[in-house]
């Protein structure tokens, strides 16, 4: 009698044990939302989302599946196309303290006959710069760049072509040594200020 009671008690204990949290497999469900509602499969990466490999309908909340796939993310904002072509000369303002070497070179070049008013001309700018560096009078110098005025992006053909450097078109310019850090900072600033303007836009340097 005592043995029978022990067997009954053991069977009852087994019945009352909680079922395993991983009693099912993903293949037991037809979609991810159903597996999420049951929440009885293995969550391999521990993010609370079950059976992520199953097709939608999908759900990320325990016990409350959604009946439709997650909404697609909104499209990125449209970028502005085109450029601006103002009729007036654009004044590009630079710090005379920060770009003292660039300013000295600009003044020397203008005194030598190079024009104050330039024309945005991006096509071929790299080729013009390369040829100038190859055939210019200044050799490379450690710690310095060979600054050019007019800049490669501002000489050559345009609505008002430059007075010099047109044979071949636009590769000639005035060169001077400027510390590399200053010259490269000015080049980046110049590119940013000209970015919104179309080719053919007239511009000039202003130092304050």
Phi, psi and omega in degrees: 000318181296320180295320179298318180296322179295320179296317180297317181296320179295318178297319179297321180296321179295319179297323184278350178297142178295145178288154180296143178290347182242045184285339184243169174240162183300330181292348177284350185239150183274336180212169185292325181298320180295318178296324180293321180296319181286322178053039182238021175251178181277129175266091192301320184259004174068023181264007178083003180248122185265145172051055183293345180279348181285155179289160176284161018301145184237161178209149176245354182259137179294130173076002181217082185287150174271157183261004180217158179297158177300147180294143178292146179296150180295149179294152178295152180300144181293139178272149182288127180262157176085189183209172182258139177230078180292153182277342182265162177289127181274129181267113178265112188267130178233155179286124180288335178283315182290325184243050182296320180292320177297318181296316179300318180294318179302314182295319178296317181296317179296319177296334180277358176112357178284145188286150174285322184268123183247172182230127178298126183210085186286318183302130178081005184299318181296321180293321178297316180295316181299317182293320179299317181292327180287321188252357180289165185281341184267134176268158177305147182219130184301133178083355183231152169253158174266099181287144181241137172223126358294154177295157183303327182282356184235031176215160182112208181292153178176180180298332173227091184299152179292159183283335182233168176075031183252013184218090358291164193305113164075010184272341181281150177194170177273134181245147175205151176285131174223141180308138188304315182298319180292315183296319182287325175296317179295321178299318178294319179295318178299314179300320178295320182290330182270350190305322187275357184261144178284160170302142182098348178289134179273143180208166178210158176278142171224132180244129180229000000 
